[in-house]
Amino acid sequence: MHLALAPDTIARWQFGMTTVYHYLFVPLTISLVAITAGLETAWVRTGKTKYFHATKFWGKLFLINIAMGVATGLVQEFQFGMNWSAYSRFVGDVFGAPLALEALLAFFFESTFIGLWIFGWDKLPKKIHCACIWMVSIGTILSTYFILAANSFMQNPVGYRLDRTGGKAHLTDIAAVLFQKLNLVVVAHTLTASFLTGAAFVMGISAIHLWRAARRQRAGRPTDLKQVAAMRTSLRLGLVLAVIFGLGTAISGDKLGEVMFEQQPMKMAAAEALWDKEAPAPFSAFSVPDVANHRNSVDVQVPGLLSFLAHKDFHSAVPGINDTAKAEAAKYGGSPSAYMPNVPMTYWGFRAMILFGMTSFSLGAAGLWLTRRKFWLAPEFRTGSFDVPRMMLTKKRELGPAVTGLVWRALIFTLAFPVIANSFGWIFTAMGRQPWAVTGLLRTVDAVSPNVSLTEQLITLIGFALLYIALAVVELKLLVKYAGAGPVTADRPPMRDIKLGGGSTEPGAEQNPDKPLAFAY
Amino acid sequence: MHLHDLWFFVIALLWVGYFFLEGFDFGIGILTRLLARGEDERRVLINTIGPVWDGNEVWLVTAAGATFAAFPDWYATLFSGFYLPMFVILLCLILRVVAFEYRAKRNGERWKRNWEAIIFITSLVLAFIWGLLFAAMVHGLPIGADHQFRGSLSDLVHPYAILGGVTTTVLFTFHGAVFASLKTVGTIRHRARHLAQKLGVLVIALLLAFLTWTQVQTGNPRSLVAEVIAVLAIVAAIGFNFGQREGRAFISSGLSVVAATAMLFLALFPQVMPSSLNPAWSLTATNAAAGAYTLGIITWVAGFATPLVLLYQGWTYWVFRKRIGVQHIPAPVVHGPVHGSHAAR
C-alpha cells in the first residue's frame, strides 16, 4: 500500500510516538512534584522524619521521571518546525504565543528551581528549600496550562483571523485562546487525570513495600519501621488523592464530553460509533464498527444515555458520523468519507481511557474504605495483630488476610493503569480530530514540511524510536531499582536551619570547609 | 523601531544567553575527558554545573519558542531546513540530559563509563553543530521564493560552516576551562587554568579567522565593532587567566562568547535567513514576522518575565557560588539488598 509511506503518515507516526512517549512522563511529573511538595511541607511544619523520608523517596522518583519528560519535551517543541513546517507557518502566529509564554513564564521556573531543590538541601533554609519545590510544581502546572491552550486551539480554533490569501492565521484575541471553554475544561481534565496517575503510582509502590513488610513481619524477620511509617503515610495519601482526583477526572471528563459534543460532533460520534443521527441517542456499551459500510456490525446499547451525556436530557438528537461527514463535505468539498476519523481507534481509545482510568479510582475508594477505622468484617474473620499487614490499617487492624492480600495485589497491579489511560486519551483526542490538523482550517496532509524527504523522515522516525526504546528500558530499570529500594531511612534531615547565603551553621561547619556536598551527581 | 526588529534582538539575546551559559557547560562536558583525572575529578567537573545546566538549557527552549511565536516563517524554514542536524542536536540533548541525571544512579563501572562517554560526546557534538548551523545560516542557504529550503545536507556543510563549528567548539572548551578554574579547588583548578592558557592561542586564531571571514562576507560597521570586542575580550580573558584572576577571566571569556554570537546576528540583520538563490527571497525580520498583535503580547510578557528570570537564575549562581573539589564529592550512594532498610552512603 503506497499510502502507508506518505510523508504525512510518517510525520504523524512520529508525532504520535513522541507525544505518547512524552506523555508517559508528564502526568507523573506534575503529580509527583506536588506530592513531594506536600510531603516536604508536612515535614517542615511537623518535623516528623517519616515525612522527610517520604519527601526524599518520592522526590527521587520524580527526578528520574522529569529527566525523561524534559528530554522528550524538546522533541515536541522542535518537531513542529522539523516535520510540520507548513503548519508552523500557518498557525505560528497563534500557536507560538502560548508556547513562548510557557517557556518564559513556566519552564524557566521549573528548571531553575529544580536545580535549587536537588542541590540545595544543605545550602538553603528549610522553608526556602520547600518553597523551591512548590515553585517547580507551579511551573509544571502553568506549563500544562499553556501547552493545552495551544492544543485546544487546534481542536477548536478561536481568537484568530485569516489573512487575505488564507495562508496564515493571525492572532486577534489571546484571551480567547487562553480562556476558551474547551481549554478550561481540558486543563481541569488533564490535571485531575495527572493527579490520579500520581495517586495510583504512590498507592501501588507504597502497597508493594507494606505488603513486603507484612510478609517479613509474619516470617519473623526484622522490618524497617521507619520505612513502613513513610510508606504507610504515602499509601493513605495516595488513596485519598485517588478518590478525590478520580472523581475530579470523571466529572471533568463528563463536562469535556459535553463541550466536545458541541464543538467537535464528529469526534464524539466516532467515540460512540454512532453512525446516524438518532433521537433519543443510545449509549454504545459494545460495538464492532464496520467502517466500509458505515455502520456497526454488532451493537449493544443503553437507550437514551448518549443524549443525556451530550445534553443532559434523555431525548435530544445527537448527530452521527454520516450526517456530520456529509455536512463537512458540503462545507469544505470532497467526499464525506474523507472527513471520518479512524472510528475503531477512536471508539476503543475512548473506552480504554475510561476503563483504565476508573479502575484506579475504584481501587482507591476500596482501599480507603478498607483502611478506615471501623470495619465491617464479623469478629470471627478478624485475625490477630501480627499476621495481618497492620501497617495498612489504622488503629484497630481487623481484616481477613485474604481480603487485604487481594487489595494489595490489586493496588500494585493497577499502579500504571492511569498512565495507559492517559495515552489512550491523547490518542483518542488527536485521532478524533483527523483529517484536520487545525479543525476546519488546515488539513493534516497540508501541514507537513514540503521540503523534507521521506528518507529523512524515516531516519528520524527510526532513530527516535530506537532511542526511546533504549531509554525506556533504562528508565524502567532505574524506577524499579529506586522504587524497590524504598525510602533511605539512613538519610538524616539537615540538622539546623541554615542562614541564607551564610553557608551551613551546623556545629563545626565553619571549621570544616571540606564537608561533602549533601547531594552530588 | 518596529516590534519585529525588537524581537529580532530579543531572539538574538536569547541565543546569546544560551551560548554564554550552555557554552561553559558544553565546555565542562568536553573537559571531563581533556582535564579530569579519575572518577572523582570527573564528578567535580560535572557538579560545577550540576545545579545550573538545566536552567541554562531553558534559554534554548525559550529561543525556539520565541522564534516560533515571533517569526513563524523563520522557525519553519530553520527547523525543516536543518532537518538532520536538528535531529542530531535533539539526540544529543536528550542523551545529555539523561546522562547527567542517571550517571550516578547506579554503581556499575560500565554504567558510569558509558554515561560519561555520552556526556563528553554529546557536549562535543553540540558545541560543534551549533557553530556549524549558525555559520551556515549567516552564510546563506538555497531558499526559494516560497521561503522553503531547497537544498540538501551538502548546502549546510562547507569550509566556512565547518570553521564556525570548530571555532565554537574550541571557544566553548576555553570558556569551560575558565569556568572550571573559577569553580574548583585543588590541583584540578590549576590544571584547568593551564589548559585554558594552552588553548588561548588556538582560540584567538580561530575566532579571528572565523569572525573576519564573516565580516568580509556579510559584515557591516556594527558587526565589526562586535568582532573587535569579541577578540579583545578573549585577549583579556587569557591575560586574566594568566594572572590568576579567575572571576575576571570568566567574565571576559563570557563577553567574548556574547560578542561573537552578537556579531553573527548583527551581520544577519535585517535578514534572518539570507537566500543564496536570490537575495529577494531571503527571510527578513519583516517578512518572517508574526502579526503586530502577537508581537505586542509577547513583548509585554517578555518585559515582565525576563528580569524575573535573570533574578532567580542569578540567585541560583549565588547560592551555589562555592568552589568545589574532590574532597566535597560524597561517596556514591549504595543501596543495600532490595529491601534497602540499611542503605547508607
Chai-1 contact restraints between the chains, C-beta under 6 A:
chainA,res_idxA,chainB,res_idxB,connection_type,confidence,min_distance_angstrom,max_distance_angstrom,comment,restraint_id
A,A67,B,V97,contact,1.0,0.0,6.0,A-B,restraint_1
A,A67,B,V98,contact,1.0,0.0,6.0,A-B,restraint_2
A,A67,B,E101,contact,1.0,0.0,6.0,A-B,restraint_3
A,V70,B,V97,contact,1.0,0.0,6.0,A-B,restraint_4
A,A71,B,I94,contact,1.0,0.0,6.0,A-B,restraint_5
A,A71,B,V97,contact,1.0,0.0,6.0,A-B,restraint_6
A,A71,B,V98,contact,1.0,0.0,6.0,A-B,restraint_7
A,L74,B,L93,contact,1.0,0.0,6.0,A-B,restraint_8
A,V75,B,L90,contact,1.0,0.0,6.0,A-B,restraint_9
A,E77,B,A64,contact,1.0,0.0,6.0,A-B,restraint_10
A,F78,B,M86,contact,1.0,0.0,6.0,A-B,restraint_11
A,F78,B,L90,contact,1.0,0.0,6.0,A-B,restraint_12
A,G81,B,Y75,contact,1.0,0.0,6.0,A-B,restraint_13
A,G81,B,A76,contact,1.0,0.0,6.0,A-B,restraint_14
A,G81,B,F79,contact,1.0,0.0,6.0,A-B,restraint_15
A,M82,B,F79,contact,1.0,0.0,6.0,A-B,restraint_16
A,M82,B,S80,contact,1.0,0.0,6.0,A-B,restraint_17
A,M82,B,Y83,contact,1.0,0.0,6.0,A-B,restraint_18
A,M82,B,M86,contact,1.0,0.0,6.0,A-B,restraint_19
A,S85,B,A76,contact,1.0,0.0,6.0,A-B,restraint_20
A,S85,B,S80,contact,1.0,0.0,6.0,A-B,restraint_21
A,S88,B,P72,contact,1.0,0.0,6.0,A-B,restraint_22
A,S88,B,Y75,contact,1.0,0.0,6.0,A-B,restraint_23
A,S88,B,A76,contact,1.0,0.0,6.0,A-B,restraint_24
A,R89,B,P72,contact,1.0,0.0,6.0,A-B,restraint_25
A,R89,B,D73,contact,1.0,0.0,6.0,A-B,restraint_26
A,R89,B,A76,contact,1.0,0.0,6.0,A-B,restraint_27
A,G92,B,F68,contact,1.0,0.0,6.0,A-B,restraint_28
A,G92,B,P72,contact,1.0,0.0,6.0,A-B,restraint_29
A,D93,B,P72,contact,1.0,0.0,6.0,A-B,restraint_30
A,D93,B,A290,contact,1.0,0.0,6.0,A-B,restraint_31
A,D93,B,G291,contact,1.0,0.0,6.0,A-B,restraint_32
A,D93,B,T294,contact,1.0,0.0,6.0,A-B,restraint_33
A,G96,B,F68,contact,1.0,0.0,6.0,A-B,restraint_34
A,G96,B,A69,contact,1.0,0.0,6.0,A-B,restraint_35
A,A97,B,A69,contact,1.0,0.0,6.0,A-B,restraint_36
A,A97,B,T294,contact,1.0,0.0,6.0,A-B,restraint_37
A,L99,B,G65,contact,1.0,0.0,6.0,A-B,restraint_38
A,L99,B,F68,contact,1.0,0.0,6.0,A-B,restraint_39
A,A100,B,G65,contact,1.0,0.0,6.0,A-B,restraint_40
A,A100,B,A66,contact,1.0,0.0,6.0,A-B,restraint_41
A,A100,B,A69,contact,1.0,0.0,6.0,A-B,restraint_42
A,A100,B,I298,contact,1.0,0.0,6.0,A-B,restraint_43
A,L101,B,V301,contact,1.0,0.0,6.0,A-B,restraint_44
A,A103,B,V61,contact,1.0,0.0,6.0,A-B,restraint_45
A,A103,B,T62,contact,1.0,0.0,6.0,A-B,restraint_46
A,A103,B,G65,contact,1.0,0.0,6.0,A-B,restraint_47
A,L104,B,V301,contact,1.0,0.0,6.0,A-B,restraint_48
A,L104,B,A305,contact,1.0,0.0,6.0,A-B,restraint_49
A,L105,B,A305,contact,1.0,0.0,6.0,A-B,restraint_50
A,F107,B,V58,contact,1.0,0.0,6.0,A-B,restraint_51
A,F107,B,V61,contact,1.0,0.0,6.0,A-B,restraint_52
A,F108,B,V58,contact,1.0,0.0,6.0,A-B,restraint_53
A,F108,B,V309,contact,1.0,0.0,6.0,A-B,restraint_54
A,S111,B,D54,contact,1.0,0.0,6.0,A-B,restraint_55
A,S111,B,G55,contact,1.0,0.0,6.0,A-B,restraint_56
A,S111,B,V58,contact,1.0,0.0,6.0,A-B,restraint_57
A,T112,B,G55,contact,1.0,0.0,6.0,A-B,restraint_58
A,T112,B,Y312,contact,1.0,0.0,6.0,A-B,restraint_59
A,T112,B,Q313,contact,1.0,0.0,6.0,A-B,restraint_60
A,T112,B,T316,contact,1.0,0.0,6.0,A-B,restraint_61
A,G115,B,P51,contact,1.0,0.0,6.0,A-B,restraint_62
A,G115,B,V52,contact,1.0,0.0,6.0,A-B,restraint_63
A,G115,B,D54,contact,1.0,0.0,6.0,A-B,restraint_64
A,G115,B,G55,contact,1.0,0.0,6.0,A-B,restraint_65
A,L116,B,T316,contact,1.0,0.0,6.0,A-B,restraint_66
A,F119,B,G50,contact,1.0,0.0,6.0,A-B,restraint_67
A,F119,B,P51,contact,1.0,0.0,6.0,A-B,restraint_68
A,K123,B,V319,contact,1.0,0.0,6.0,A-B,restraint_69
A,H170,B,G291,contact,1.0,0.0,6.0,A-B,restraint_70
A,L171,B,Y293,contact,1.0,0.0,6.0,A-B,restraint_71
A,L171,B,T294,contact,1.0,0.0,6.0,A-B,restraint_72
A,I174,B,I297,contact,1.0,0.0,6.0,A-B,restraint_73
A,D224,B,S341,contact,1.0,0.0,6.0,A-B,restraint_74
A,Q227,B,S341,contact,1.0,0.0,6.0,A-B,restraint_75
A,S449,B,S80,contact,1.0,0.0,6.0,A-B,restraint_76
A,N451,B,S80,contact,1.0,0.0,6.0,A-B,restraint_77
A,N451,B,Q148,contact,1.0,0.0,6.0,A-B,restraint_78
A,N451,B,F149,contact,1.0,0.0,6.0,A-B,restraint_79
A,V452,B,S80,contact,1.0,0.0,6.0,A-B,restraint_80
A,V452,B,Y83,contact,1.0,0.0,6.0,A-B,restraint_81
A,E456,B,Y83,contact,1.0,0.0,6.0,A-B,restraint_82
A,T460,B,F87,contact,1.0,0.0,6.0,A-B,restraint_83
A,L478,B,K105,contact,1.0,0.0,6.0,A-B,restraint_84
A,G484,B,V338,contact,1.0,0.0,6.0,A-B,restraint_85
A,A485,B,H335,contact,1.0,0.0,6.0,A-B,restraint_86
A,A485,B,G340,contact,1.0,0.0,6.0,A-B,restraint_87
A,G486,B,G340,contact,1.0,0.0,6.0,A-B,restraint_88
A,V488,B,A343,contact,1.0,0.0,6.0,A-B,restraint_89
A,A490,B,A343,contact,1.0,0.0,6.0,A-B,restraint_90
A,A490,B,A344,contact,1.0,0.0,6.0,A-B,restraint_91
A,D514,B,Q327,contact,1.0,0.0,6.0,A-B,restraint_92
A,P516,B,H328,contact,1.0,0.0,6.0,A-B,restraint_93
A,P516,B,P330,contact,1.0,0.0,6.0,A-B,restraint_94
A,L517,B,H328,contact,1.0,0.0,6.0,A-B,restraint_95
A,A520,B,N47,contact,1.0,0.0,6.0,A-B,restraint_96
A,A520,B,I329,contact,1.0,0.0,6.0,A-B,restraint_97
A,A520,B,P330,contact,1.0,0.0,6.0,A-B,restraint_98
A,Y521,B,I46,contact,1.0,0.0,6.0,A-B,restraint_99
A,Y521,B,N47,contact,1.0,0.0,6.0,A-B,restraint_100
A,Y521,B,G50,contact,1.0,0.0,6.0,A-B,restraint_101
A,Y521,B,A104,contact,1.0,0.0,6.0,A-B,restraint_102
